[in-house]
Amino acid sequence: VQLVESGGGLVQPGGSLRLSCAASGSILSINAMGWYRQAPGKQRELVAAITSGGSTNYADSVKGRFTISRDNAKNTVYLQTNSLNPEDTDVYYCNAEVRRVGVVGLYDYWGQGTQVTVSS
């Protein structure tokens, strides 16, 4: 199973980016999917998560600015980021809880990370 992220980049304060993460491989189903971020020397923190049924959860720092969504048919999760500020500068990682074909259990997978830089 692989998670491939895209959509990061450099944006000015107040700008927007849309991050995407597509899961592929021997996937039977995906439970929760989420976005995390990590700055150098700091712990990885949850930004937003979404269940297979569409229930969402956000970090207080991004509520009202970021929106998480998913396309279950495409095994893809999105993060629309608006009103970005320099404190949002981080590497953003995608996460998925995956049930694999022919394998018992639920497994955690991570993407490689995509850099988001907010600067004028």
DSSP file with accessible surface (Angstrom, degrees, kcal/mol):
  #  RESIDUE AA STRUCTURE BP1 BP2  ACC     N-H-->O    O-->H-N    N-H-->O    O-->H-N    TCO  KAPPA ALPHA  PHI   PSI    X-CA   Y-CA   Z-CA
    1    1 A V              0   0   50      0, 0.0     2,-0.4     0, 0.0    24,-0.2   0.000 360.0 360.0 360.0 133.1    0.0    0.0    0.0
    2    2 A Q  E     -A   24   0A 134     22,-2.6    22,-2.4   107,-0.1     2,-0.5  -0.971 360.0-156.7-127.1 143.1    1.3    3.4   -0.9
    3    3 A L  E     -A   23   0A  10    107,-0.4   109,-0.6    -2,-0.4     2,-0.5  -0.986  12.9-168.6-116.3 124.4    0.1    6.9   -0.1
    4    4 A V  E     -A   22   0A  78     18,-2.3    18,-2.3    -2,-0.5     2,-0.3  -0.961   4.7-161.0-119.8 119.6    1.2    9.6   -2.5
    5    5 A E  E     +A   21   0A   9     -2,-0.5     2,-0.3    16,-0.2    16,-0.2  -0.654  13.9 167.6 -97.5 155.0    0.7   13.3   -1.6
    6    6 A S  E     +A   20   0A  65     14,-2.3    14,-2.8    -2,-0.3   108,-0.1  -0.966  41.5  66.8-154.1 164.9    0.6   16.3   -3.8
    7    7 A G        +     0   0   35     -2,-0.3    11,-0.3     1,-0.3    14,-0.0   0.334  61.4 129.1 106.5  -7.3   -0.3   20.0   -3.7
    8    8 A G        +     0   0   28     12,-0.1     2,-0.3     9,-0.1    -1,-0.3  -0.170  25.8 113.9 -71.6 174.3    2.2   21.5   -1.3
    9    9 A G  E     -d  116   0B  28    106,-1.1   108,-2.8   105,-0.1     2,-0.5  -0.983  63.0 -42.9 159.0-165.2    4.3   24.6   -2.2
   10   10 A L  E     +d  117   0B 128     -2,-0.3     2,-0.3   106,-0.2   108,-0.2  -0.847  54.0 168.4-100.8 131.0    5.0   28.2   -1.4
   11   11 A V  E     -d  118   0B  23    106,-2.7   108,-2.1    -2,-0.5     3,-0.1  -0.984  32.8-113.2-141.5 150.2    2.1   30.5   -0.8
   12   12 A Q    >   -     0   0  135     -2,-0.3     3,-2.4   106,-0.2    72,-0.2  -0.448  51.3 -79.9 -78.2 155.3    1.8   34.1    0.5
   13   13 A P  T 3  S+     0   0   63      0, 0.0    72,-0.2     0, 0.0    -1,-0.1  -0.286 121.8  27.5 -53.8 137.2    0.0   34.8    3.8
   14   14 A G  T 3  S+     0   0   54     70,-3.7    69,-0.6     1,-0.3    71,-0.1   0.275 100.5 119.2  89.7  -8.5   -3.7   34.7    3.3
   15   15 A G    <   -     0   0   20     -3,-2.4    69,-2.3    69,-0.3     2,-0.3  -0.078  54.2-127.1 -82.8-175.6   -3.4   32.3    0.4
   16   16 A S        -     0   0   57     66,-0.2     2,-0.3    67,-0.2    66,-0.2  -0.937  17.2-175.7-134.9 153.6   -4.8   28.8   -0.1
   17   17 A L  E     - B   0  81A  32     64,-1.8    64,-3.2    -2,-0.3     2,-0.5  -0.982  16.6-144.5-142.6 150.9   -3.5   25.4   -1.1
   18   18 A R  E     - B   0  80A 130     -2,-0.3     2,-0.3   -11,-0.3    62,-0.2  -0.964  17.1-160.4-118.9 115.9   -5.3   22.1   -1.8
   19   19 A L  E     - B   0  79A   0     60,-2.8    60,-2.5    -2,-0.5     2,-0.3  -0.724   6.4-166.6 -93.4 143.6   -3.4   19.0   -0.7
   20   20 A S  E     -AB   6  78A  26    -14,-2.8   -14,-2.3    -2,-0.3     2,-0.4  -0.950   9.0-172.0-128.2 150.4   -4.3   15.6   -2.1
   21   21 A a  E     -AB   5  77A   0     56,-1.9    56,-2.4    -2,-0.3     2,-0.5  -0.932   5.7-166.8-144.5 118.1   -3.3   12.1   -1.0
   22   22 A A  E     -AB   4  76A  43    -18,-2.3   -18,-2.3    -2,-0.4     2,-0.4  -0.911   7.7-152.4-109.9 129.0   -4.1    9.0   -3.0
   23   23 A A  E     +A    3   0A   7     52,-2.7     2,-0.3    -2,-0.5   -20,-0.2  -0.799  20.6 172.1 -98.2 139.8   -3.8    5.5   -1.6
   24   24 A S  E     +A    2   0A  58    -22,-2.4   -22,-2.6    -2,-0.4     2,-0.3  -0.956  27.1  61.8-143.9 162.1   -3.1    2.6   -3.9
   25   25 A G  S    S-     0   0   56     -2,-0.3     2,-2.1   -24,-0.2    -2,-0.0  -0.859  99.1 -12.7 122.8-158.6   -2.2   -1.1   -3.6
   26   26 A S  S    S+     0   0   78     -2,-0.3    75,-1.7    75,-0.1     2,-0.5  -0.478  79.6 163.5 -83.0  73.5   -4.0   -4.2   -2.2
   27   27 A I  E     +E  100   0B  26     -2,-2.1    73,-0.2    73,-0.2     3,-0.1  -0.820  26.4 174.7-101.5 125.1   -6.7   -2.2   -0.3
   28   28 A L  E    S-     0   0B 121     71,-3.4     2,-0.3    -2,-0.5    72,-0.2   0.864  73.6 -28.6 -87.6 -48.2   -9.9   -3.9    0.9
   29   29 A S  E     -E   99   0B  45     70,-1.7    70,-3.1    46,-0.0     2,-0.4  -0.978  53.7-132.0-161.1 163.0  -11.1   -0.8    2.7
   30   30 A I  E     -E   98   0B   9     -2,-0.3    68,-0.2    68,-0.2     3,-0.1  -0.991  15.2-172.1-124.6 126.4   -9.9    2.4    4.4
   31   31 A N  E     +     0   0B  47     66,-3.0    -1,-0.1    -2,-0.4     2,-0.1   0.612  65.0   1.3 -79.5-116.3  -11.2    3.5    7.8
   32   32 A A  E     -     0   0B  23     19,-0.1    65,-2.3    64,-0.1     2,-0.3  -0.372  62.7-167.4 -74.6 148.6  -10.0    6.9    9.0
   33   33 A M  E     +EF  96  50B   2     17,-2.5    17,-2.9    63,-0.2     2,-0.3  -0.962  16.2 167.1-128.4 150.3   -7.8    9.1    6.9
   34   34 A G  E     -EF  95  49B   1     61,-2.5    61,-2.5    -2,-0.3     2,-0.4  -0.971  32.6-123.2-157.2 169.5   -6.1   12.2    8.1
   35   35 A W  E     +EF  94  48B   0     13,-3.0    12,-3.0    -2,-0.3    13,-1.8  -0.983  26.6 179.3-120.5 134.5   -3.5   14.9    7.7
   36   36 A Y  E     -EF  93  46B  62     57,-3.0    57,-3.0    -2,-0.4     2,-0.3  -0.842  10.3-153.2-124.3 163.3   -0.7   15.6   10.2
   37   37 A R  E     -EF  92  45B  13      8,-2.4     8,-2.9    -2,-0.3     2,-0.4  -0.982   6.8-170.1-140.3 155.4    2.1   18.2   10.2
   38   38 A Q  E     -E   91   0B  58     53,-2.0    53,-1.8    -2,-0.3     6,-0.1  -0.978   7.5-158.6-148.4 128.0    5.5   18.3   11.7
   39   39 A A    >   -     0   0   20     -2,-0.4     3,-2.3     4,-0.4    51,-0.1  -0.705  48.8 -76.8 -98.2 156.6    8.1   21.1   12.1
   40   40 A P  T 3  S+     0   0  130      0, 0.0    -1,-0.1     0, 0.0     3,-0.1  -0.268 118.6   9.1 -54.8 130.0   11.8   20.3   12.6
   41   41 A G  T 3  S+     0   0   92      1,-0.3     2,-0.3    -3,-0.0    -3,-0.0   0.498 111.8 101.1  79.7   2.7   12.4   19.2   16.2
   42   42 A K  S <  S-     0   0  148     -3,-2.3    -1,-0.3     1,-0.0     2,-0.1  -0.800  76.8 -98.4-118.4 163.5    8.7   19.0   17.0
   43   43 A Q        -     0   0  177     -2,-0.3    -4,-0.4     1,-0.1     2,-0.2  -0.429  43.4-101.1 -76.3 151.3    6.3   16.1   17.4
   44   44 A R        -     0   0   87     -6,-0.1     2,-0.3    -2,-0.1    -6,-0.2  -0.541  45.6-162.0 -69.5 134.5    3.9   15.3   14.5
   45   45 A E  E     -F   37   0B  91     -8,-2.9    -8,-2.4    -2,-0.2     2,-0.3  -0.921  20.9-106.2-125.4 149.5    0.5   16.7   15.3
   46   46 A L  E     +F   36   0B  50     -2,-0.3   -10,-0.3   -10,-0.2     3,-0.1  -0.508  31.5 174.5 -71.0 132.9   -3.0   16.0   13.9
   47   47 A V  E     -     0   0B   1    -12,-3.0    12,-2.6     1,-0.4     2,-0.3   0.803  66.4 -23.2 -99.4 -51.3   -4.4   18.7   11.6
   48   48 A A  E     -FG  35  58B   0    -13,-1.8   -13,-3.0    10,-0.2    -1,-0.4  -0.981  56.1-166.0-161.1 150.8   -7.6   17.0   10.5
   49   49 A A  E     -FG  34  57B  23      8,-2.4     8,-2.1    -2,-0.3     2,-0.4  -0.970   1.5-165.1-140.9 155.7   -9.1   13.6   10.2
   50   50 A I  E     -FG  33  56B  11    -17,-2.9   -17,-2.5    -2,-0.3     6,-0.2  -0.997  13.7-138.4-144.2 135.3  -12.1   12.0    8.5
   51   51 A T    >   -     0   0   58      4,-2.4     3,-1.6    -2,-0.4   -19,-0.1  -0.364  36.0-101.1 -83.6 172.4  -13.9    8.7    9.0
   52   52 A S  T 3  S+     0   0   64      1,-0.3    20,-0.1     2,-0.1    -1,-0.1   0.791 125.2  54.2 -64.3 -24.5  -15.2    6.5    6.2
   53   53 A G  T 3  S-     0   0   72      2,-0.1    -1,-0.3     1,-0.0   -21,-0.0   0.491 123.8-103.3 -87.9  -5.1  -18.6    7.8    7.0
   54   54 A G    <   +     0   0   41     -3,-1.6     2,-0.2     1,-0.3    -2,-0.1   0.461  68.5 146.6 100.5   2.3  -17.5   11.4    6.7
   55   55 A S        -     0   0   83      1,-0.0    -4,-2.4    -5,-0.0    -1,-0.3  -0.532  32.9-155.3 -72.0 138.8  -17.2   12.5   10.3
   56   56 A T  E     -G   50   0B  70     -6,-0.2     2,-0.3    -2,-0.2    -6,-0.2  -0.804  18.4-168.9-120.8 158.6  -14.5   15.1   10.7
   57   57 A N  E     -G   49   0B  93     -8,-2.1    -8,-2.4    -2,-0.3     2,-0.3  -0.991  11.7-169.3-145.0 134.9  -12.2   16.3   13.5
   58   58 A Y  E     -G   48   0B  45     -2,-0.3   -10,-0.2   -10,-0.2     2,-0.1  -0.950  27.7-111.1-128.6 149.4   -9.9   19.3   13.4
   59   59 A A    >>  -     0   0   24    -12,-2.6     3,-1.7    -2,-0.3     4,-0.9  -0.481  36.2-118.8 -67.3 145.9   -7.1   20.8   15.4
   60   60 A D  G >4 S+     0   0  131      1,-0.3     3,-0.5     2,-0.2    -1,-0.1   0.851 111.1  62.9 -57.7 -33.1   -8.3   24.0   17.1
   61   61 A S  G 34 S+     0   0   62      1,-0.2    -1,-0.3     3,-0.0   -14,-0.0   0.665 111.4  35.4 -70.1 -15.4   -5.6   26.0   15.3
   62   62 A V  G X> S+     0   0    0     -3,-1.7     3,-2.3   -15,-0.2     4,-2.3   0.463  81.6 127.0-117.4  -3.8   -7.1   25.2   11.8
   63   63 A K  T << S+     0   0  118     -4,-0.9     4,-0.1    -3,-0.5    -3,-0.0  -0.303  81.6  15.6 -58.6 134.4  -10.9   25.2   12.6
   64   64 A G  T 34 S+     0   0   87      2,-0.4    -1,-0.3     1,-0.1     3,-0.1   0.279 126.0  59.6  85.5 -12.2  -12.7   27.5   10.2
   65   65 A R  T <4 S+     0   0   39     -3,-2.3    17,-1.6     1,-0.2     2,-0.3   0.688  98.4  50.8-114.2 -36.4   -9.7   27.7    7.8
   66   66 A F  E  <  -C   81   0A   4     -4,-2.3    -2,-0.4    15,-0.2     2,-0.4  -0.843  59.9-165.4-108.7 147.7   -9.1   24.1    6.7
   67   67 A T  E     -C   80   0A  73     13,-2.4    13,-3.1    -2,-0.3     2,-0.4  -0.991   4.9-157.7-134.0 125.6  -11.5   21.5    5.3
   68   68 A I  E     +C   79   0A   6     -2,-0.4     2,-0.3    11,-0.2    11,-0.2  -0.804  21.1 161.1 -99.9 141.7  -10.9   17.8    5.0
   69   69 A S  E     -C   78   0A  49      9,-1.8     9,-3.2    -2,-0.4     2,-0.3  -0.948  17.5-154.3-149.3 167.9  -12.8   15.7    2.5
   70   70 A R  E     -C   77   0A  39     -2,-0.3     2,-0.6     7,-0.3     7,-0.2  -0.995  16.7-145.2-147.8 155.7  -12.4   12.3    0.9
   71   71 A D  E >>> -C   76   0A  51      5,-2.9     5,-1.9    -2,-0.3     3,-0.8  -0.943  15.1-169.0-118.7 101.0  -13.5   10.4   -2.2
   72   72 A N  G >45S+     0   0   80     -2,-0.6     3,-0.7     1,-0.2    -1,-0.1   0.841  85.1  58.4 -64.0 -32.9  -13.9    6.8   -1.1
   73   73 A A  G 345S+     0   0   95      1,-0.2    -1,-0.2    -3,-0.1    -2,-0.0   0.813 115.5  36.4 -66.1 -27.9  -14.2    5.5   -4.7
   74   74 A K  G <45S-     0   0  133     -3,-0.8   -51,-0.3     2,-0.2    -1,-0.2   0.368 103.8-127.3-103.9   1.6  -10.7    6.9   -5.4
   75   75 A N  T <<5 +     0   0   45     -3,-0.7   -52,-2.7    -4,-0.6     2,-0.4   0.903  65.3 138.7  51.0  44.3   -9.2    6.2   -2.0
   76   76 A T  E   < -BC  22  71A  13     -5,-1.9    -5,-2.9   -54,-0.2     2,-0.4  -0.949  40.5-163.4-126.6 139.7   -8.2    9.8   -1.9
   77   77 A V  E     -BC  21  70A   0    -56,-2.4   -56,-1.9    -2,-0.4     2,-0.3  -0.936  10.3-160.9-121.0 144.7   -8.3   12.4    0.9
   78   78 A Y  E     -BC  20  69A  34     -9,-3.2    -9,-1.8    -2,-0.4     2,-0.4  -0.886  10.5-160.0-123.0 153.8   -8.0   16.1    0.4
   79   79 A L  E     -BC  19  68A   0    -60,-2.5   -60,-2.8    -2,-0.3     2,-0.6  -0.922   7.3-161.3-134.8 109.0   -7.2   19.1    2.6
   80   80 A Q  E     -BC  18  67A  61    -13,-3.1   -13,-2.4    -2,-0.4     2,-0.5  -0.828  12.6-165.3 -87.9 119.1   -8.3   22.5    1.5
   81   81 A T  E     +BC  17  66A   2    -64,-3.2   -64,-1.8    -2,-0.6     2,-0.3  -0.940  11.3 174.0-112.1 122.7   -6.2   25.1    3.4
   82   82 A N        +     0   0   56    -17,-1.6   -66,-0.2    -2,-0.5   -67,-0.2  -0.813  57.8  23.2-121.8 163.7   -7.4   28.7    3.4
   83   83 A S  S    S-     0   0   72    -69,-0.6    -1,-0.2    -2,-0.3   -68,-0.2   0.891  82.0-167.0  49.7  46.2   -6.2   31.9    5.1
   84   84 A L        -     0   0    2    -69,-2.3   -70,-3.7    -3,-0.2   -69,-0.3  -0.318   8.7-170.3 -67.3 145.5   -2.8   30.4    5.5
   85   85 A N    >   -     0   0   46    -72,-0.2     3,-2.6   -71,-0.1     4,-0.2  -0.874  40.5 -97.3-130.2 165.1   -0.3   32.1    7.9
   86   86 A P  G >  S+     0   0   66      0, 0.0     3,-1.8     0, 0.0    32,-0.3   0.791 119.1  66.6 -56.5 -26.7    3.4   31.6    8.5
   87   87 A E  G 3  S+     0   0  146      1,-0.3    -3,-0.0     3,-0.0     0, 0.0   0.644  90.7  65.0 -69.2 -12.6    2.6   29.4   11.5
   88   88 A D  G <  S+     0   0    1     -3,-2.6     2,-0.4    30,-0.0    -1,-0.3   0.499  72.3 119.7 -85.0  -3.6    1.1   26.8    9.1
   89   89 A T    <   +     0   0   47     -3,-1.8     2,-0.3    -4,-0.2    28,-0.2  -0.485  41.9 108.6 -66.1 120.4    4.5   26.3    7.5
   90   90 A D  E    S- H   0 116B  18     26,-1.8    26,-2.8    -2,-0.4     2,-0.5  -0.966  75.3 -82.2-170.9 173.0    5.4   22.6    8.0
   91   91 A V  E     -EH  38 115B  35    -53,-1.8   -53,-2.0    -2,-0.3     2,-0.5  -0.869  46.8-147.4 -91.5 127.6    5.7   19.3    6.3
   92   92 A Y  E     -EH  37 114B   1     22,-3.1    22,-2.2    -2,-0.5     2,-0.4  -0.861  12.7-163.8-102.8 130.7    2.2   17.8    5.9
   93   93 A Y  E     -E   36   0B  44    -57,-3.0   -57,-3.0    -2,-0.5     2,-0.3  -0.916  10.9-140.0-117.4 140.2    1.8   14.0    6.1
   94   94 A a  E     -E   35   0B   0     -2,-0.4    17,-2.3   -59,-0.2     2,-0.3  -0.730  19.4-168.2 -94.4 144.5   -1.2   11.9    5.0
   95   95 A N  E     -EI  34 110B   7    -61,-2.5   -61,-2.5    -2,-0.3     2,-0.3  -0.982   6.2-177.2-133.9 144.6   -2.3    8.9    7.1
   96   96 A A  E     -EI  33 109B   0     13,-2.1    13,-2.4    -2,-0.3     2,-0.7  -0.996  23.7-141.9-143.9 139.5   -4.7    6.1    6.4
   97   97 A E  E     - I   0 108B  66    -65,-2.3   -66,-3.0    -2,-0.3     2,-0.4  -0.886  37.9-168.9 -97.8 111.4   -5.9    3.1    8.4
   98   98 A V  E     -EI  30 107B   0      9,-3.5     9,-2.9    -2,-0.7     2,-0.6  -0.832  28.6-154.3-117.1 135.7   -6.1    0.3    5.8
   99   99 A R  E     -E   29   0B  96    -70,-3.1   -71,-3.4    -2,-0.4   -70,-1.7  -0.943  30.5-146.0 -98.7 122.8   -7.6   -3.2    5.7
  100  100 A R  E >   -E   27   0B  83     -2,-0.6     3,-1.7     5,-0.5   -73,-0.2  -0.643  21.2 -97.0 -94.4 149.4   -5.5   -5.1    3.1
  101  101 A V  T 3  S+     0   0   84    -75,-1.7    -1,-0.1    -2,-0.3     3,-0.1  -0.408 107.7   2.4 -62.7 126.7   -6.8   -7.8    0.8
  102  102 A G  T 3  S+     0   0   84     -2,-0.2     2,-0.4     1,-0.2    -1,-0.3   0.551 110.6 103.7  76.0   7.8   -6.1  -11.2    2.3
  103  103 A V    <   -     0   0   50     -3,-1.7     2,-0.3     2,-0.1    -3,-0.3  -0.984  66.2-132.7-127.0 132.4   -4.6   -9.9    5.5
  104  104 A V        +     0   0  138     -2,-0.4     2,-0.1    -5,-0.1    -3,-0.0  -0.606  65.2  33.1 -81.3 138.6   -6.3   -9.8    8.9
  105  105 A G  S    S-     0   0   29     -2,-0.3    -5,-0.5    -5,-0.1     2,-0.5  -0.376  83.0 -77.5 112.1 170.8   -6.1   -6.5   10.8
  106  106 A L        -     0   0   73     -7,-0.1     2,-0.4    -2,-0.1    -7,-0.2  -0.946  43.0-162.3-113.6 128.9   -6.0   -2.8   10.4
  107  107 A Y  E     -I   98   0B  91     -9,-2.9    -9,-3.5    -2,-0.5     2,-0.5  -0.913  13.3-133.6-121.2 143.2   -2.7   -1.2    9.3
  108  108 A D  E     -I   97   0B  89     -2,-0.4     2,-0.3   -11,-0.2   -11,-0.2  -0.785  25.1-175.6 -94.7 129.2   -1.4    2.4    9.5
  109  109 A Y  E     -I   96   0B  48    -13,-2.4   -13,-2.1    -2,-0.5     2,-0.3  -0.945   6.5-159.1-126.8 150.4    0.2    3.9    6.5
  110  110 A W  E     -I   95   0B  99     -2,-0.3  -107,-0.4   -15,-0.2   -15,-0.2  -0.938  13.5-129.7-126.6 147.3    1.9    7.2    5.9
  111  111 A G        -     0   0   10    -17,-2.3  -107,-0.2    -2,-0.3     3,-0.1  -0.274  33.9-104.9 -80.7 177.7    2.7    9.3    2.9
  112  112 A Q        -     0   0  116   -109,-0.6   -19,-0.1     1,-0.2  -108,-0.1   0.615  63.3-108.6 -83.8 -11.8    6.2   10.8    2.3
  113  113 A G        -     0   0   13    -19,-0.1     2,-0.4     1,-0.1   -20,-0.2   0.141  21.3-131.5  97.7 145.0    5.2   14.3    3.2
  114  114 A T  E     - H   0  92B  22    -22,-2.2   -22,-3.1  -108,-0.1     2,-0.4  -1.000  22.2-123.4-134.1 133.4    4.6   17.5    1.3
  115  115 A Q  E     - H   0  91B  87     -2,-0.4  -106,-1.1   -24,-0.2     2,-0.5  -0.608  21.3-170.1 -81.1 130.3    6.2   20.8    2.2
  116  116 A V  E     -dH   9  90B   2    -26,-2.8   -26,-1.8    -2,-0.4     2,-0.5  -0.986   6.8-176.6-116.8 122.1    3.9   23.8    2.8
  117  117 A T  E     -d   10   0B  46   -108,-2.8  -106,-2.7    -2,-0.5     2,-0.6  -0.986   9.4-166.6-123.2 123.2    5.6   27.1    3.2
  118  118 A V  E     +d   11   0B   4     -2,-0.5     2,-0.3   -32,-0.3  -106,-0.2  -0.940  33.7 132.3-111.5 111.3    3.7   30.3    3.9
  119  119 A S              0   0   63   -108,-2.1    -2,-0.1    -2,-0.6   -34,-0.0  -0.992 360.0 360.0-158.6 147.5    5.9   33.4    3.4
  120  120 A S              0   0  129     -2,-0.3  -108,-0.1  -108,-0.2    -1,-0.1   0.428 360.0 360.0 -93.1 360.0    5.8   36.8    1.7
